[in-house]
Amino acid sequence: MQTTNWREKFAGIFTFLIGLTFLGLLVFDFISSRASSLTAADENIVINRGALFMYLRVCLGILISLIGGVALLKVRRTGWVFCTAILVLHVVITGYLFFFLSKLGMKKEMIAVSVPFTLGLLSVIFLLLPGTRQKYRVSSTTILLTLVFLLAIGALFFFLQ
């Protein structure tokens, strides 16, 4: 059985931590008294449509991140696909946030966003190295599948409102 090197462990653990962070934020949102999207009326739970789609997007992202991180550490090709897609999406979102914050002139927030952006970019680079692609048996078909998967989850994250 093949083992993972430090670069693959870094990418897998970072993807897993992304999922855990969003899971913690989701749990905090549920237990927070400020969650106005969920209300209880006559023993029924009422949720508005926008909040439902937001919870579905976040739960899907958490699930893909956690499964991808664990599968990457177990040297599975699906782990490479899930981690690459989630990490590219993470880099796009944090890169956009960094650009937006720079336009607003928010220096401290830019520094805070640059750290996860840099870690995500390093993780993507580590996953695209030839040795890593060879270990996970990544072919052109796998790369095409990853791009289609990335487009699908990107469409869910950006257009499902």
C-alpha positions in Angstrom: 0.0 0.0 0.0 1.3 3.4 -0.9 1.7 6.1 1.7 1.2 9.8 1.4 4.0 12.3 1.6 3.9 15.6 3.5 2.5 17.6 0.5 -0.5 15.2 0.1 -1.0 15.1 3.9 -1.0 18.9 3.9 -3.6 19.1 1.1 -5.8 16.4 2.7 -5.7 17.9 6.2 -6.3 21.4 4.8 -9.4 20.2 2.9 -10.6 18.4 6.0 -10.1 21.5 8.1 -12.1 23.6 5.6 -15.0 21.1 6.1 -14.6 21.2 9.9 -14.5 25.0 9.9 -17.7 25.2 7.9 -19.3 22.5 10.1 -18.5 24.5 13.2 -20.0 27.6 11.6 -23.1 25.8 10.6 -23.5 24.4 14.2 -23.0 27.8 15.6 -25.6 29.2 13.3 -28.1 26.6 14.4 -27.6 27.1 18.1 -27.3 30.9 17.8 -30.4 32.8 18.9 -29.7 35.3 16.0 -30.6 32.7 13.4 -33.7 34.4 11.9 -33.9 32.0 9.0 -35.2 29.2 11.2 -38.2 29.8 13.3 -40.5 27.5 15.3 -44.2 28.0 15.1 -46.8 25.7 16.7 -44.3 22.8 17.0 -43.3 23.2 13.3 -40.0 24.4 12.0 -40.3 27.1 9.4 -37.3 27.9 7.1 -37.3 30.4 4.2 -36.3 29.2 0.8 -33.0 31.2 0.5 -31.9 29.8 3.9 -32.7 26.3 2.8 -30.6 26.6 -0.3 -27.8 28.1 1.7 -27.9 25.2 4.2 -27.9 22.7 1.3 -24.9 24.4 -0.3 -23.0 24.5 3.0 -23.9 20.9 3.9 -22.8 19.7 0.5 -19.5 21.6 0.8 -18.9 20.1 4.2 -19.6 16.6 3.1 -17.4 16.8 0.0 -14.6 18.4 2.0 -14.6 15.8 4.8 -14.9 12.8 2.4 -12.3 14.3 0.1 -9.8 14.9 2.9 -10.1 11.5 4.3 -10.1 9.8 0.9 -7.0 11.7 -0.1 -5.2 10.6 3.0 -6.2 7.0 2.2 -4.7 7.4 -1.4 -8.0 7.1 -3.2 -8.6 8.8 -6.6 -12.0 10.1 -5.5 -10.1 12.0 -2.7 -7.9 13.6 -5.4 -11.0 14.6 -7.4 -13.0 16.0 -4.4 -10.0 17.8 -2.8 -8.9 19.4 -6.1 -12.4 20.6 -6.8 -13.0 22.0 -3.3 -9.6 23.6 -3.1 -9.9 25.3 -6.5 -13.3 26.6 -5.4 -11.8 27.7 -2.1 -9.0 29.6 -3.9 -11.5 31.3 -6.3 -13.7 32.4 -3.4 -10.8 33.6 -1.2 -9.1 35.3 -4.2 -12.3 37.2 -5.0 -12.7 38.2 -1.3 -9.1 39.4 -1.3 -9.6 41.4 -4.4 -12.8 42.9 -3.0 -11.2 43.8 0.3 -8.3 45.4 -1.5 -10.7 47.6 -3.4 -12.3 48.7 -0.1 -8.8 49.4 1.4 -9.3 47.0 4.3 -5.7 46.1 5.1 -6.1 43.9 8.2 -8.9 41.8 6.6 -6.7 41.4 3.5 -4.0 39.9 5.6 -6.4 37.6 7.3 -7.8 36.4 3.9 -4.4 36.0 2.3 -3.4 33.2 4.7 -6.1 30.7 3.7 -5.7 31.9 0.0 -2.0 31.0 0.1 -2.6 27.7 1.9 -5.3 26.8 -0.6 -3.1 27.7 -3.6 -0.2 25.7 -2.2 -2.5 22.7 -1.7 -3.8 22.9 -5.3 -0.2 23.1 -6.6 0.8 20.1 -4.4 -2.1 18.1 -5.9 -1.2 19.0 -9.5 2.5 17.9 -9.1 3.3 15.0 -11.5 4.3 12.6 -8.7 1.0 13.1 -6.9 -1.0 12.7 -10.1 0.9 9.5 -10.9 0.3 8.1 -7.4 -3.4 8.7 -7.6 -3.5 7.4 -11.2 -4.9 10.7 -12.5 -5.6 10.4 -16.3 -7.0 13.0 -18.7 -10.4 11.4 -18.0 -10.0 12.0 -14.3 -9.0 15.6 -14.9 -12.1 16.1 -17.2 -14.3 14.5 -14.5 -12.7 16.9 -11.9 -13.4 19.9 -14.1 -17.0 18.8 -14.6 -17.4 18.2 -10.9 -15.9 21.6 -10.2 -18.3 23.3 -12.6 -21.3 21.5 -11.0 -20.4 22.5 -7.4 -19.4 26.0 -8.6 -22.8 26.3 -10.2 -24.5 25.2 -7.0 -22.4 27.6 -4.9 -22.8 30.6 -7.1 -26.2 30.2 -8.8 -28.4 28.4 -6.3 -29.8 31.3 -4.4 
